[in-house]
Amino acid sequence: MQATQPRLSFWQIWNVSFGFLGVQFGFALQNANVSRILSDLGADLHSLSLFWLVAPIMGLIVQPIVGSASDRTWNRLGRRRPFILAGAIAAVLGMILLPNAPLFVAFLAPMLMGALMVALMDASFNVCFQPFRSLVSDMVPPSQRNVGYSIQSLLINIGAVIGSILPFVLTNVIGLENTAQMGQVAPSVIWAFYIGATVLLGTVIWTVIRTKEYAPEDYNRYKGLSETASVTTEGKKAPLGQRLAEFFTLVKDMPTTMRQLAVVQFFSWFALFIMWVYTTPAITQHIWNVDKQWFDPTFIAAAPVVPEAIVMAKGAAGDWVGILFAAYSVFAAIFSIFLAKLADKFGRKTVYAGSLALGGISYVSFLLFQDLNMVNVNLLITEVTVPLGAVKLLIPMIGVGIAWAAILAMPYAMLAGALPANKTGVYMGIFNFTVAAPQIVSGLTAGWILSSVFDNDAKYIIVVAGVSMLIGAASVFFVKEADKQDLEAAKGA
C-alpha cells in the first residue's frame, strides 16, 4: 500500500485546474465590464467602488464557509468538486441575468438589479475559487506544488485573456454595437456574458469529470494524518456556538506564515481593486481626453444631449480596457510558464517581491503615456484607430501581468506548506480574508480619495495603486516560510 502521495502527470495537474480557466473567463468579463455596465446604468465615479464592494464582501462570507464545509465533505463527487460544480451553475445564472438588468425595470430599478446580479456572480465565483485552491493542495504532492500553482496561474490567465478581449472582438470582428444609451447595456457586452457563461460551465464540468479525488483513507495516509486528526464526515454536527468558537480559535492560531502573508496581500489587493474599478474612467479621461464631467450623472442628466463624440469615446475606451486587461493576462500567462523554475532557483520571496515591485512601478508609469495622436493599430484579428497613448499603455501591462501571475501563485505556494492537511480548506477560506478585506477598505476609501483629493481625476488613483503595490513588495521580505519542522508539526495537527 503506497504511503507516499503519487506524483501527477502534466495533464493530470492540468485537469485539476482546467475549470479555473472558465471561472476566470467569467471573472475577467466582470472585472473589465462591470464598471462600464454600472456607469451605463447610472452610477457615478464616487459610488462605483461602493458597488464593487459586493465582490470582497461575498468572498469574506462565502469562502471560509465553503472551505470548512468542503473539509468535512466526502460524497460520490468527492470533496471539493461538489462545491465547484454548484458554484459554476449559480455563476452562469448571474452572468446571463446581469447584462439584461434593464429588462427587469418593471420589477426593480436597473441599478438595483445590476447590483443583485453582481452579488450573485461574486458569491458563485467565490464558491468555485476556494475549492479550486484547495483541490491543488489536496491532489498535488509537495514536490510539485510550485508547478501545480503555476499551471493554475497559467490557466487562470488564459481564461482572463479571452474574457477580457471578448467584447472588443465581438465589436471589431463580428460587428456588434459597443455603445449604449444611459440605462442600457451594449450588445457586445451582453453577448460576451452569454459566451462566458457557456465556457465557464463547460470547463468546470471537464474538471469534475476528469479529476478523481482521493478516497478518505488514501488522503489521510498521503498527508500523514492520524485517525483523530483525519477528515471525516462521521459523527454529529457540532452546535453553531461551538463551531463559531472553533472557527475563531483557528483564526487566532493561524500559522505565522499566514499572518505575514496577510500584510503583503493587503497592499497587493488594495491596488488590484483600484485598477479593476477605475482603469476605464482613468484611460477615458487621460487617453481619450474626455472631461471628467461626463462621468457625473447629474451633469449628464442636465445636458440637453450627450455628444456623439463622448458616447463613441466611452465605448472605444471601454473596449480598449478589455485589450489592456487581456494584455496583462497574456504577460501573466507567459510569466507563469517560468514562475516555478524561477521560484525554485531564486526563492519564492525574491520572485514574489520583484514581481510586485515591477507591478507598482508600472501603475505609477500610467502618468507618462498620454498621447492624443490617433494611430491605426493592427491587432491581427482587426485594425482599430486609437490614441497613441492607448497603445503605449501596453508597456506597463507587462509589469502588471508579472505581478498578477505572482499574486495568483506565490502566496498560495508559500502558504500550502504551512497548513495542517486536515484543515487546508478552512484555512484557505480564512486566507481569503486577506484578499477580501483590502478590497473592502479600498472600496470604502478609493472613491472618497478620488473625489476629495483628486477632484475625480481618475489617473491619480491609479498612482495610489502603484504606491500600495510597492509597499506590498517590501513586505514580502518579512515573511518567514515554513521549514521542515513546521511541516512535520502541521501534519500532526
Phi and psi in degrees as a GROMACS rama.xvg file:
@    title "Ramachandran Plot"
@    xaxis  label "Phi"
@    yaxis  label "Psi"
@TYPE xy
-71.3277  126.41  GLN-2
-96.2282  -21.9889  ALA-3
-94.5126  135.143  THR-4
-60.9088  128.018  GLN-5
-70.1781  146.446  PRO-6
-72.5259  148.809  ARG-7
-102.443  150.469  LEU-8
-73.5906  166.046  SER-9
-54.7949  -45.4802  PHE-10
-72.2827  -28.2237  TRP-11
-65.895  -43.6163  GLN-12
-64.9732  -39.9102  ILE-13
-58.7587  -46.6284  TRP-14
-64.5887  -35.776  ASN-15
-57.2127  -38.2377  VAL-16
-105.314  -1.28078  SER-17
-59.1529  -37.5015  PHE-18
-61.8738  -24.9276  GLY-19
-65.1112  -25.4522  PHE-20
-58.7759  -47.2578  LEU-21
-69.7236  -39.3639  GLY-22
-62.1512  -42.1258  VAL-23
-71.7325  -29.7605  GLN-24
-54.6931  -51.0678  PHE-25
-65.708  -40.6472  GLY-26
-65.0349  -37.8865  PHE-27
-67.3673  -39.5097  ALA-28
-58.4405  -42.7277  LEU-29
-63.7391  -49.2905  GLN-30
-59.7771  -41.417  ASN-31
-80.366  -19.4292  ALA-32
-125.053  -13.8371  ASN-33
-65.645  -41.8071  VAL-34
-60.8321  -39.7968  SER-35
-63.8759  -45.7992  ARG-36
-64.1169  -48.1333  ILE-37
-66.2677  -35.7567  LEU-38
-63.6  -43.4527  SER-39
-64.8254  -28.33  ASP-40
-85.3502  -6.23607  LEU-41
122.432  7.77777  GLY-42
-79.7356  143.739  ALA-43
-94.2977  172.494  ASP-44
-62.3184  -38.6232  LEU-45
-64.5957  -38.5289  HIS-46
-84.8347  -13.7193  SER-47
-55.8369  -46.8929  LEU-48
-65.5527  -28.0292  SER-49
-69.7394  -40.0744  LEU-50
-63.2588  -37.359  PHE-51
-69.1659  -13.3447  TRP-52
-62.9907  -21.4514  LEU-53
-54.2241  -41.3138  VAL-54
-61.3459  -56.8161  ALA-55
-67.1695  -31.1888  PRO-56
-64.6767  -42.6481  ILE-57
-62.2552  -41.0563  MET-58
-62.5123  -40.1908  GLY-59
-62.7892  -38.4534  LEU-60
-82.3885  -46.3921  ILE-61
-77.7525  -46.2188  VAL-62
-63.6571  -43.5438  GLN-63
-63.3607  -37.0612  PRO-64
-65.0165  -47.4747  ILE-65
-65.1834  -40.3547  VAL-66
-60.5079  -46.5239  GLY-67
-65.1591  -42.3361  SER-68
-64.8581  -40.8694  ALA-69
-70.7213  -27.5348  SER-70
-63.1274  -31.6332  ASP-71
-96.2553  -1.13311  ARG-72
-98.6421  137.652  THR-73
-154.144  105.895  TRP-74
-133.183  -163.828  ASN-75
-61.2946  -32.0836  ARG-76
-81.3056  -17.9421  LEU-77
119.317  -148.864  GLY-78
-107.053  -50.0216  ARG-79
-97.9784  -29.7889  ARG-80
-62.3757  -35.2436  ARG-81
-58.7386  -38.0959  PRO-82
-73.6627  -37.8017  PHE-83
-60.8541  -45.1145  ILE-84
-68.0838  -43.6795  LEU-85
-63.2407  -42.5756  ALA-86
-63.4458  -38.3751  GLY-87
-64.2941  -41.8268  ALA-88
-63.6063  -43.4103  ILE-89
-66.6956  -38.4652  ALA-90
-63.5158  -39.4425  ALA-91
-59.5072  -42.2096  VAL-92
-60.232  -46.1138  LEU-93
-63.3617  -39.2073  GLY-94
-67.7912  -28.9066  MET-95
-77.2472  -36.6397  ILE-96
-83.3993  -33.9289  LEU-97
-55.5606  -53.9769  LEU-98
-69.2387  -8.3197  PRO-99
-102.355  17.2397  ASN-100
-52.2679  -40.0683  ALA-101
-61.2828  -21.8846  PRO-102
-71.1012  -18.3954  LEU-103
-100.867  20.6131  PHE-104
-61.8208  -24.1883  VAL-105
-69.4577  -22.415  ALA-106
-106.51  -40.5104  PHE-107
-142.003  149.539  LEU-108
-61.0237  141.836  ALA-109
-52.8694  -39.6876  PRO-110
-62.2038  -42.5171  MET-111
-67.8649  -41.9765  LEU-112
-61.6135  -43.7042  MET-113
-59.4531  -44.3074  GLY-114
-63.5477  -40.0453  ALA-115
-65.0562  -40.4179  LEU-116
-70.3675  -35.0587  MET-117
-61.3239  -41.6012  VAL-118
-62.4642  -43.6152  ALA-119
-62.7628  -45.6377  LEU-120
-61.4492  -45.3683  MET-121
-66.2898  -40.9128  ASP-122
-60.6206  -42.1762  ALA-123
-68.5809  -43.2816  SER-124
-57.948  -40.2421  PHE-125
-69.7961  -31.855  ASN-126
-61.75  -33.5761  VAL-127
-79.4994  -44.0386  CYS-128
-56.1953  -53.1324  PHE-129
-62.7472  -47.7188  GLN-130
-63.2738  -31.4819  PRO-131
-64.2436  -43.8443  PHE-132
-59.6041  -45.8015  ARG-133
-69.5537  -32.3438  SER-134
-61.2108  -40.5058  LEU-135
-63.0201  -44.8202  VAL-136
-62.3913  -38.0226  SER-137
-68.0224  -46.8302  ASP-138
-89.1635  -30.1609  MET-139
-96.1317  125.89  VAL-140
-66.4092  157.435  PRO-141
-52.7427  -36.1893  PRO-142
-67.5926  -17.7611  SER-143
-111.349  11.7447  GLN-144
-64.6283  -43.4612  ARG-145
-58.7455  -42.3613  ASN-146
-65.5195  -43.3754  VAL-147
-58.9037  -48.3888  GLY-148
-75.3886  -25.2995  TYR-149
-69.6961  -41.1254  SER-150
-65.0948  -39.7042  ILE-151
-61.0034  -41.6526  GLN-152
-63.2371  -40.3564  SER-153
-60.9461  -48.127  LEU-154
-65.4668  -39.445  LEU-155
-56.428  -43.5998  ILE-156
-77.9991  -28.7911  ASN-157
-61.7725  -46.3762  ILE-158
-61.4812  -40.1516  GLY-159
-66.0939  -37.9021  ALA-160
-60.887  -50.8974  VAL-161
-65.3737  -43.9117  ILE-162
-64.0909  -39.6456  GLY-163
-68.7081  -39.1061  SER-164
-87.3225  -13.1923  ILE-165
-57.9459  -47.8832  LEU-166
-59.0263  -37.9038  PRO-167
-61.7034  -44.3178  PHE-168
-63.6893  -43.466  VAL-169
-63.5087  -29.9715  LEU-170
-81.188  -50.2819  THR-171
-90.1691  -15.2185  ASN-172
-110.345  -48.4983  VAL-173
-81.8309  -34.2975  ILE-174
101.501  14.9238  GLY-175
-73.5584  151.376  LEU-176
-70.5997  137.782  GLU-177
-112.041  8.10793  ASN-178
-112.525  157.309  THR-179
-148.637  143.283  ALA-180
-76.3736  163.377  GLN-181
-56.2964  131.036  MET-182
92.5039  0.966  GLY-183
-124.278  170.251  GLN-184
-123.264  136.716  VAL-185
-61.4646  139.196  ALA-186
-56.3337  -36.9361  PRO-187
-61.8763  -35.5316  SER-188
-71.8414  -41.8035  VAL-189
-57.7507  -49.9216  ILE-190
-69.6249  -30.8556  TRP-191
-61.5789  -40.4532  ALA-192
-68.5054  -35.8831  PHE-193
-62.5909  -46.2557  TYR-194
-64.4782  -42.7178  ILE-195
-60.2202  -39.9194  GLY-196
-61.7633  -40.0789  ALA-197
-65.4456  -45.2351  THR-198
-64.1195  -42.3559  VAL-199
-57.6781  -51.4175  LEU-200
-64.7482  -40.8132  LEU-201
-63.6444  -44.4564  GLY-202
-70.78  -35.728  THR-203
-65.9568  -42.079  VAL-204
-60.6788  -36.8469  ILE-205
-59.4183  -48.8022  TRP-206
-62.3609  -43.3828  THR-207
-62.0432  -38.7745  VAL-208
-78.7312  -39.6075  ILE-209
-90.1809  -9.63346  ARG-210
-110.577  124.773  THR-211
-109.015  114.369  LYS-212
-74.0339  155.92  GLU-213
-67.9914  146.423  TYR-214
-66.437  154.749  ALA-215
-53.2801  -43.0896  PRO-216
-67.6968  -35.9711  GLU-217
-68.4044  -45.0383  ASP-218
-58.2287  -47.4889  TYR-219
-62.3405  -38.3335  ASN-220
-67.969  -44.4892  ARG-221
-64.8168  -33.9055  TYR-222
-91.4994  -1.87943  LYS-223
70.5782  31.9373  GLY-224
-90.3961  138.957  LEU-225
-79.2931  171.195  SER-226
-61.8157  -37.1046  GLU-227
-73.1173  -26.4894  THR-228
-97.2928  -5.83245  ALA-229
-70.1493  161.291  SER-230
-84.939  128.081  VAL-231
-147.664  154.516  THR-232
-103.86  5.20297  THR-233
-80.038  158.951  GLU-234
91.5104  167.395  GLY-235
-75.2394  148.145  LYS-236
-73.5692  133.744  LYS-237
-68.0074  152.395  ALA-238
-60.3178  156.728  PRO-239
-57.2414  -43.5881  LEU-240
-60.2665  -41.8489  GLY-241
-66.3326  -41.0357  GLN-242
-64.9955  -38.843  ARG-243
-65.1105  -41.4604  LEU-244
-62.5956  -41.7199  ALA-245
-64.5815  -38.4924  GLU-246
-62.8275  -47.6615  PHE-247
-67.5866  -27.8531  PHE-248
-66.6727  -41.6838  THR-249
-60.317  -42.8368  LEU-250
-62.1419  -44.912  VAL-251
-64.5262  -35.4634  LYS-252
-100.167  18.7778  ASP-253
-58.573  148.958  MET-254
-56.5632  148.716  PRO-255
-57.3554  -41.379  THR-256
-56.398  -39.4687  THR-257
-66.1276  -42.0066  MET-258
-61.8003  -43.6887  ARG-259
-69.8679  -37.4364  GLN-260
-64.9623  -27.6935  LEU-261
-60.0036  -34.9839  ALA-262
-66.3776  -45.5117  VAL-263
-60.8675  -45.8002  VAL-264
-59.5306  -39.2567  GLN-265
-57.3093  -52.1796  PHE-266
-72.4556  -29.8227  PHE-267
-68.9075  -49.9442  SER-268
-77.1284  -25.6149  TRP-269
-58.7325  -42.7646  PHE-270
-69.7971  -44.6362  ALA-271
-61.1041  -40.3474  LEU-272
-61.0527  -43.2298  PHE-273
-60.5671  -43.954  ILE-274
-60.1759  -48.1516  MET-275
-63.0447  -39.552  TRP-276
-76.4138  -40.8886  VAL-277
-114.544  3.16967  TYR-278
-63.3098  -41.2268  THR-279
-59.6814  -55.0561  THR-280
-64.7428  -32.5559  PRO-281
-63.0509  -47.7637  ALA-282
-79.695  -25.8181  ILE-283
-63.3877  -41.5193  THR-284
-75.9461  -48.8698  GLN-285
-80.0493  -37.711  HIS-286
-100.08  -41.3656  ILE-287
-92.0267  -1.76654  TRP-288
60.4501  36.1265  ASN-289
-87.3713  126.25  VAL-290
-61.4361  143.45  ASP-291
-61.2976  -19.8578  LYS-292
-63.5691  -24.5897  GLN-293
-79.1408  6.15782  TRP-294
-108.847  9.45847  PHE-295
-104.436  108.247  ASP-296
-56.9029  -32.8098  PRO-297
-65.1067  -44.6041  THR-298
-64.0573  -43.2176  PHE-299
-63.3834  -40.739  ILE-300
-64.5052  -32.4571  ALA-301
-81.7338  -18.6149  ALA-302
-74.2264  140.948  ALA-303
-60.0536  -36.7207  PRO-304
-159.748  146.693  VAL-305
-83.0423  120.273  VAL-306
-54.3376  142.62  PRO-307
-57.6533  -35.9436  GLU-308
-62.3479  -36.777  ALA-309
-69.0535  -44.2736  ILE-310
-60.2078  -45.0287  VAL-311
-66.601  -40.4937  MET-312
-64.2393  -42.0898  ALA-313
-63.1734  -41.4238  LYS-314
-64.807  -43.4894  GLY-315
-65.8568  -42.1737  ALA-316
-65.3052  -40.8217  ALA-317
-60.5744  -41.4724  GLY-318
-64.009  -40.9444  ASP-319
-68.1642  -29.2668  TRP-320
-59.4776  -39.3281  VAL-321
-59.9246  -39.6389  GLY-322
-64.5034  -45.0775  ILE-323
-63.3346  -44.0035  LEU-324
-66.9425  -37.5804  PHE-325
-63.8045  -39.0624  ALA-326
-62.468  -46.7968  ALA-327
-67.4418  -28.377  TYR-328
-71.8645  -35.4614  SER-329
-61.5458  -49.2529  VAL-330
-63.3725  -35.5961  PHE-331
-66.4628  -41.0667  ALA-332
-62.9759  -42.5917  ALA-333
-63.9213  -45.0614  ILE-334
-64.8903  -32.9297  PHE-335
-60.7769  -30.5159  SER-336
-62.0519  -35.4015  ILE-337
-98.9852  -6.61151  PHE-338
-61.1206  -45.499  LEU-339
-62.4604  -44.5184  ALA-340
-66.1475  -39.2764  LYS-341
-63.953  -41.5689  LEU-342
-66.3693  -38.6508  ALA-343
-65.4634  -36.5675  ASP-344
-82.0238  -46.8056  LYS-345
-104.04  -8.45386  PHE-346
96.7142  144.378  GLY-347
-62.1186  -41.7008  ARG-348
-63.8454  -42.1505  LYS-349
-63.5924  -45.2509  THR-350
-67.1761  -42.3506  VAL-351
-62.0961  -50.7318  TYR-352
-64.0375  -44.279  ALA-353
-62.1239  -37.6964  GLY-354
-65.8829  -45.2049  SER-355
-64.1878  -40.1462  LEU-356
-61.7427  -41.8855  ALA-357
-64.0181  -38.6308  LEU-358
-64.2019  -42.5522  GLY-359
-62.5599  -44.4681  GLY-360
-61.076  -37.7296  ILE-361
-65.4051  -41.8721  SER-362
-60.5069  -47.4183  TYR-363
-60.6982  -33.837  VAL-364
-70.8802  -8.17055  SER-365
-51.1025  -34.0017  PHE-366
-62.5944  -23.0204  LEU-367
-87.4265  -6.8804  LEU-368
-109.807  18.4194  PHE-369
-73.6387  124.635  GLN-370
-155.962  111.559  ASP-371
-85.6305  -3.62225  LEU-372
-64.2052  129.497  ASN-373
-82.9728  135.453  MET-374
-134.631  153.094  VAL-375
-87.1248  133.027  ASN-376
-122.719  126.664  VAL-377
-93.4434  111.751  ASN-378
-100.542  20.7752  LEU-379
72.8679  -49.6912  LEU-380
-83.6448  -19.8971  ILE-381
-169.575  169.829  THR-382
-115.515  139.923  GLU-383
-133.702  159.034  VAL-384
-111.188  118.626  THR-385
-139.706  162.623  VAL-386
-60.7682  145.945  PRO-387
-59.3956  -33.6362  LEU-388
-59.4591  -33.2822  GLY-389
-64.1372  -40.2379  ALA-390
-66.8462  -42.1211  VAL-391
-63.1847  -26.6592  LYS-392
-65.5213  -11.7228  LEU-393
-66.5262  -23.2123  LEU-394
-65.3402  -53.5462  ILE-395
-66.0138  -18.5585  PRO-396
-64.4016  -21.9426  MET-397
-62.4168  -50.1882  ILE-398
-66.259  -39.4033  GLY-399
-63.0368  -40.3735  VAL-400
-64.6832  -41.4255  GLY-401
-62.936  -43.0238  ILE-402
-63.3198  -41.7028  ALA-403
-63.9812  -42.4662  TRP-404
-60.0379  -43.0019  ALA-405
-66.5565  -39.9999  ALA-406
-63.536  -35.2194  ILE-407
-74.0626  -25.6335  LEU-408
-113.999  -50.0142  ALA-409
-63.0526  -47.1533  MET-410
-62.5684  -33.9862  PRO-411
-74.0632  -37.1862  TYR-412
-65.6296  -38.5195  ALA-413
-71.2114  -34.1411  MET-414
-79.4526  -38.8741  LEU-415
-54.7824  -38.7455  ALA-416
-73.2063  -11.9753  GLY-417
-98.5651  -1.59849  ALA-418
-101.108  141.767  LEU-419
-66.3242  134.708  PRO-420
-61.8699  -30.9408  ALA-421
-82.0642  -1.57989  ASN-422
-129.993  20.9786  LYS-423
-58.9331  -45.7448  THR-424
-62.0656  -49.5091  GLY-425
-66.8993  -37.1254  VAL-426
-71.2037  -34.8938  TYR-427
-64.0158  -36.113  MET-428
-66.7747  -43.9035  GLY-429
-62.6156  -37.5619  ILE-430
-61.8106  -24.835  PHE-431
-64.8165  -18.2817  ASN-432
-55.3524  -35.7797  PHE-433
-74.788  -11.6411  THR-434
-93.4007  -43.4654  VAL-435
-76.1901  -44.8937  ALA-436
-58.6678  -47.0925  ALA-437
-63.7187  -31.3117  PRO-438
-69.2689  -36.258  GLN-439
-65.0766  -45.4725  ILE-440
-60.5958  -43.5115  VAL-441
-62.3605  -43.2027  SER-442
-63.7408  -35.724  GLY-443
-77.8678  -23.8117  LEU-444
-110.553  -30.6363  THR-445
-63.5119  -41.6698  ALA-446
-62.6697  -40.9096  GLY-447
-65.3506  -44.0764  TRP-448
-59.8455  -44.7968  ILE-449
-61.4514  -45.1561  LEU-450
-80.1398  -39.4626  SER-451
-87.3761  -35.9401  SER-452
-95.2099  -40.7743  VAL-453
-108.655  6.56252  PHE-454
51.4763  43.8956  ASP-455
63.478  20.9646  ASN-456
-87.3782  96.9212  ASP-457
-68.909  -19.4126  ALA-458
-63.8142  -28.8127  LYS-459
-74.7364  -25.0095  TYR-460
-71.9963  -25.5734  ILE-461
-67.5606  -35.1998  ILE-462
-63.8541  -39.6714  VAL-463
-57.8583  -40.8964  VAL-464
-60.0198  -40.546  ALA-465
-63.1021  -43.3224  GLY-466
-62.7348  -41.2804  VAL-467
-62.123  -42.53  SER-468
-64.8472  -36.8286  MET-469
-65.2855  -38.0152  LEU-470
-64.5674  -39.138  ILE-471
-60.4325  -40.2891  GLY-472
-60.1783  -43.8162  ALA-473
-65.2673  -32.3451  ALA-474
-69.9844  -21.8742  SER-475
-58.9763  -35.4108  VAL-476
-71.4794  -8.36376  PHE-477
-94.7458  1.59467  PHE-478
-85.8747  130.9  VAL-479
-106.175  114.578  LYS-480
-74.1475  151.657  GLU-481
-64.3514  134.232  ALA-482
-96.5374  -176.066  ASP-483
-60.7608  -36.5823  LYS-484
-65.2677  -42.2121  GLN-485
-60.4872  -41.1757  ASP-486
-64.7761  -40.8738  LEU-487
-65.063  -40.372  GLU-488
-64.7321  -38.9946  ALA-489
-65.0222  -39.6331  ALA-490
-60.7557  -36.5108  LYS-491
-90.5793  0.152705  GLY-492
